[in-house]
Amino acid sequence: MRTLLVGLVLLTVACRRPSTQFSAMLIPVNQPDDYTRYLKAGDELVAVGSDPAWSLTVNPSQGVLLFKPRHGDSSVVSLSENQISRTADSTNGAFGYQSLDGRIKVLFRPDSCTDKLSGQRYDYHVDVVSQGKNVVGCGVSLRQLALLQASWVLTGIEGDSVATNGAARTIPRLEISLTQGRVTGTTG
């Protein structure tokens, strides 16, 4: 009888739900940011900072640069030439914006940057000077991401076109979905 009870207890323990710790190990820690809402709004540049918290978007379709500090007033600057100037340094790829009235100055420097709070990796270090205060963070060019996110098909190698041999073979392709954090493809 004792053996039967021990067997039932072991069976019950073995049939319990899987550990949440194990399932947590299967999920990537740093999910890629979902830029869908920014892309739909027409934003081309997005930047964030965490000490103190702030965000910045540049939206050429609406003609505005929007800087939102966690504490304090947001700055909305028109991208028209009479309110802001765009700077670019062709030697290192840096670019930025500066309002003519001196309210805000933004500099995007191409360099790998990791947000301290989220652990998310970005392509730019971003410096913002607003109302005399300097904050730093990380940024991304959504225009560059939008160019990468697509289905890529191999059409040729070293000038020779790629052809399929039979009905079972397909042309090699690679599908990149940054908003879903997924890359899939076939070798043909």
N, C-alpha and C positions, 0 to 999 in steps of 0.2 A: 504494500500500500504506500509505504514511504517512497519507494522508487517511482511509483505512478505519480505521486504529488510532485516530486522533484522534476519529473519529465514534463508535467503540465506547466509548471512554473517556467521551465526553460523554453518550452514551446511558446508560451505567452510572451516572454521577453523577446524571443527571436522574431515574433510576428508583429511587434509594435512598429509604429511609424518610423521612417528613417530620421536620423538626426538632422536637425536644422543646421547644425554646424557643417555637416558634410555637404548639404545642398548649397550652403553659402560659399563653400570652396569652389563650386562649379561655376559660379557667377563671377565674371571679371570685376575687379575692384573699381577700376576707373572706366566707367561707361563713357563712350564718346558723347560730347555735347550734341544735342539735337538743335540744329540751326534752322529747322524748317520755318519757324515763325519769323525769323530774321530774313530769310530768303523771300518769303511771301510778302514781307513788308517792303522789300527793295533795299535792305541794308547791305552794304558791301564790306564794311569793316566793323568788327565787334571786338571790344576789349573789356577786361574785367580786372579788378584788383580786390585784395582781401584784407589789407591792413593799412588804412581803413577800407571798408567795402565801398566799391564804386563800379559803375558800368559806363560804357561809351559806345555809341553807334554812329556810323557815318552812312547817310542815306542820300545818294545823289539823285534818285528819282524824285524825292520830296525836297531835295535841296537843303538838307539840314544836317548839322552835327549836334548830337545830343549827349551831354555829359551829366550823369546822375550820381552825385555823391550820396552816401547813406545818410549823412547828416549835413544839412545845408541846402542851399537852393540849386536846382538843376540849371544848367546852362544850355540854351538852345541858340545855335549860331547858324545863320544862313550861309550856305556855301557860295553865295554870289560873290563876284570879284570885289564888290565895294565893301564887303564885311569880313572876308577871310582870304588869306593867301595860302597857297599850297607850296610846300617846299619839297625838294627831292635831292638826294645825294647819290649820283650815279656811281660813285666809287664803292660804296658799301651797301647800296640798295635801301637805305633809310629814306623815309618820307614822313611828312607831317603837315599839320594845319596850324595856322596862327591867326587869331582874330585881330583885325586892324585896331580895335579899341583896347587890346591887351588883356581882355577877360580870360582868354584860354589859349594855351599852346599845347599841341599834342605831337609826339614824335614816336613813330613806329620804326624799330630797328630789327632787321631780320636776324634772329637768333633763337635757338630753342629755349622755351620758357615754360616752367611748370608752376601752375597756380598753387600756392601754399595750402589753401583751404581744401580744394577739391582734388588735388593731385593730377588734374587734367593738363596735358601737354599742348602748348600752342607754338606757333611759328614766329611770333614777334614779341620782343620786349617793348612795352609801351610806357612812356613817361608823359604825365599830364601835369601842367601847371595851371591851376584855376584859382582865381581870387587870391593869389599870392601863396597858395599851398601846393606843394609838389607831392604827387602820388605816383606809384609805379605798379605795373601789373603786366598782364599778358594779353596778346591779341591774335586775331586770325583774319585773313582776307577771304571772305566768302566767295568772291569772284574766282579765286584760284581753286577753292574747294569745289565749286560748281563745275569747273572745267574738268576736274579729276573724276567726279561722280558721274559715271556713265557705263555703257557696255563697250568694251574695247575688243575689236576683232583683228586677229592677225591676218593680214592680206599679203604680206611678202617678207622675204628674208634676203638681205643683200642683193636686192634687185630682182630676185626670182619670185614669181607669184606663188602663193600657197593654194594647192588644189586638193580636193577630197578624193579619196580612192574608194569608191563603192558607196552604197547607201548607208552603211553603218557609221562611216566617218563623217565628222563635222569639222568645220574650220575652228581652230583654237580661239577661245574667247575668254575674257575676264570681265566680270561685272563688279563694280565698286559702288557700294551704297554706304556713304559716310553717315547719313542720318540714322541708318539702322545699325551701323557698326559691323558691316558684313562685307566679305569679299568672297565671291564664288567664281568658278570657271571650269573650263574643260580643256584638255590637251588635244582634242581632235580625234 
